């Protein structure tokens, strides 16, 4: 496990048009992921058993958690409890910093 991770050393994976992911670091209990969005990109609604806390690094997003939706901007954050349906639409090009506990093994496949 690395103690220090340089952004320039971490590959960026394109997930779909307008959406890319960069896994910044993880151990068995925690994962940090930077997600890049172009304006208008929709992260499909989904759920998973992981606890998630996300920080809006840049841009503007409409975030949906179950039946609740909020518009969030740089500096805002949100918490997604395990097994809750959630998704986001990028209103202004931006970056989300996702943290997961435990790590997302499905992201490493």
HUWO-V694850 format. One record per pair of residues at least 6 apart in sequence whose C-alpha atoms are under 8 Angstrom apart, sorted by the first residue. I is the first residue (numbers start at 1). J is the second residue. Records with the same first field share a line. If there is no record, write none. Layout:
I: J + J
This chain:
1: 27
5: 24 + 25
7: 24
10: 22 + 23 + 24
11: 22 + 23
12: 20 + 21 + 22 + 23
13: 20 + 21 + 22
14: 20 + 21
15: 21
17: 41
18: 36 + 37 + 38 + 39 + 41
19: 35 + 36 + 37 + 38 + 41 + 43
20: 35 + 36 + 37
21: 33 + 34 + 35 + 36
22: 33 + 34 + 35
23: 31 + 32 + 33 + 34
24: 31 + 32 + 33 + 34
25: 31 + 32 + 33
26: 32 + 103
27: 103
28: 102 + 103
29: 101 + 102 + 103
30: 99 + 100 + 101 + 102 + 103
31: 98 + 99 + 100 + 101 + 102 + 103 + 104
32: 97 + 98 + 99 + 100
33: 97 + 98 + 99
34: 95 + 96 + 97 + 98
35: 95 + 96 + 97 + 98
36: 94 + 95 + 96
37: 90 + 93 + 94 + 95
38: 90 + 92 + 93 + 94
39: 90 + 91 + 92 + 93 + 94
40: 89 + 90 + 91 + 92 + 93
41: 89 + 90
42: 87 + 88 + 89 + 90
43: 87 + 88 + 89
44: 87 + 88
45: 85 + 86 + 87 + 88
46: 84 + 85 + 86 + 87
47: 82 + 83 + 84 + 85 + 86
48: 82 + 83 + 84
49: 82 + 83
50: 81 + 82 + 83 + 100 + 101 + 102 + 103 + 104
51: 79 + 80 + 81 + 82 + 100 + 101 + 102
52: 79 + 80 + 81 + 82 + 98 + 99 + 100 + 101
53: 77 + 78 + 79 + 80 + 98 + 99 + 100
54: 77 + 78 + 79 + 96 + 97 + 98 + 99
55: 74 + 75 + 76 + 77 + 78 + 96 + 97 + 98
56: 72 + 73 + 74 + 75 + 76 + 77 + 94 + 95 + 96 + 97
57: 74 + 75 + 94 + 95 + 96 + 97
58: 73 + 74 + 75 + 93 + 94 + 95 + 96
59: 73 + 74 + 90 + 91 + 92 + 93 + 94 + 95
60: 71 + 72 + 73 + 74 + 90 + 91 + 92 + 93 + 94
61: 71 + 72 + 73 + 88 + 89 + 90 + 91 + 92
62: 69 + 70 + 71 + 72 + 88 + 89 + 90 + 91
63: 69 + 70 + 71 + 72 + 86 + 87 + 88 + 89
64: 70 + 86 + 87 + 88
65: 80 + 84 + 85 + 86 + 87
66: 84 + 85 + 86
80: 86
